[in-house]
Amino acid sequence: MKKLLYLLPLLLSSAVQAQLYVSTNSYMYAKDQVLYVKQDINLQNNGNIYLRNESQLLQGTTTASANKGLGKVSVFQEGTSDNFDYNYWCSPVGNASAATGNENFGISMIHRPTTSTASTPATILPSSNSNGTANPLAISSRWIYKFLSSISYSQWIYVGGASTLAPGEGFSMKGTSGSDPIIVEANGIQNNPGGTGAQRYDFRGKPNDGNISVTVATNNLTLTGNPYPSALNVNAFLLDATNNAATGIAYYWEQDKTVNSHNVGLYKGGYGAYSPISLGSNGVYVPATFNSYNSDGSLNGVGTSSGLVIERKYAPVGQGFMIKGASNGTVTLKNSHRSYYKESGPLSQFERPNKPKISKNSNETTNSGETNATESETTITEAQFKLNIILNNEFTRQIALVFLPEATDGVDIGIDALSIAPDELPNDAYFFLDNNKYVIQGTSFDVGKRIPVGVKATNNASIKFYVPEVTSFDPDQMIYIYDAADGSYHDIKNSSYQVNLPTGIYNDRFFVTFVNSVLGVGEVTKSNFGITQNNTNQTLILQNPNLADIRSVVLFDITGKSIFKKNNLGINDKYSFSTSGLSKGVYIIDLVTSDNQKFSQKIIINNHKE
């Protein structure tokens, strides 16, 4: 990866004040590079910047944008090639004029590339024409809408071909039909190869820069997205302490691409939810509910799509998403949230037919400091598992349970993801948390916990639970569904549990748990064992005064990760285990005897030498 770094003015004169100045009839061409400009950009008439082969433009402005000029930045992005399917967009550019600062956008600023630098404006079709085409590129204005601090379908605001999209406002747009064989980049990809390919668009205008504020309202949704000609670190945006007017969760539209109709009553789609967890985390994503899966996690053919999109930490150029208001106010997108992260990397993808991914972490350039130093991406994957609930063999609701030492048993901003369409499906499932329906829940790990899973059922619905995916979680730890209706436990890690339910809401019947009491794994009284941590000697001591036969001892950290496991310890009155090298913190020790008695205790390890 190469980088162009502009820290000083390129041209020095009393008439030129911009840090990057491109004169009339000149251009800058970036190929597989990051172009960093610490302050503002002035693009004179027909003075352009071409960002090609995943090149991106980053700026260091810490306030409002001061960019100006009649010249334009040109950046490519690909959307769906199906004229029946929506993408949610957020433009990286606005109108190019001599005025200072970001300006509004309209679809008339989208072009069809004809060479690496040349393009022709897309034809904007009237709202009476529903179908866009690839060659020549024509966009139907009928499907251009925005959604601002609203909650119902009727509140979508029609934009059409008007240039009334403010910076940071997302918009909906359907794709195109046909194909466009023109190849304008060395990667050999056509503008639109047809079939399951993607449609290339050329966004041309003044590059968005600096602080961009978006209004939100309590419990309402706003369509926003990445408004910059670079990647957006979604974690940094959602977890910014000044953005607490939103819930810290991003929601992405997914649509069944086998439905070829403009009739909204026939649409199959929904919103996947992304929880950032922490700045260094890969985040957690659960898809929309229009797919159903086989027991091995593969799609079973009901409501299938081209594949699940799960890479969400870095929003690529143009990507739109919904956010939900926690209070009335604004959230602000900032240059400090931007990163140079390639869309071909493993943590970024625009929602469309899948593009090839590299298998290792890409380099990332963060937008902090003056040098924009490139560093290898280091990320965290928290202990977690996904729970699939097949709803009447029609849809699958996937929910995720994440184990974090800092998570509470209540709602945590940026961790717990509320379902934003909880009443649309006739049958549904969710974590029941604080009397609301959540699709991602974070909690600290405790083997004794019972975590409620709510179910909505209609007309004797079949409900099936199973765990398709476990990540960074103790492989020996069992996962059960406890059914309070009959006191039964069901292994959903290695098998599944299916039950038929009459019409109703079941918020206190099903629970995720980690201990099967029916098997006789009961709690032993505390007096039967003594567990102490000697921090001076860095040793864990287990006292066994009743000489029980110890089958296993397992030490977990608070996230549920197994630190060590000792099997078949036999009968002794005392056991010692080294805790040397363990970090300070709370741990859980689980003990099981040969007659299936179980004892659990929290301990605090704070090793030190006197």
Helices and strands as residue ranges (DSSP letters): E 2-6, E 20-22, E 27-31, E 33-37, E 41-43, E 48-52, E 56-59, E 73-80, E 86-89, E 93-94, G 107-109, E 110-113, E 119-121, E 123-125, E 132-133, E 138-140, G 141-143, E 145-146, G 153-155, E 157-158, E 171-174, E 176-177, E 180-183, E 190-192, E 198-207, E 212-216, E 221-225, E 231-233, H 234-239, G 241-243, E 246-255, G 264-266, E 269-275, E 284-286, E 314-315, E 320-325, E 329-333, G 335-337, E 338-340, E 363-366, E 374-376, E 383-391, E 395-403, E 417-418, E 428-433, E 436-443, E 450-457, E 461-471, E 480-483, E 488-491, E 497-501, E 504-513, G 517-519, E 522-523, G 526-528, E 530-534, E 539-543, E 550-557, E 562-570, E 574-578, E 585-593, E 597-605
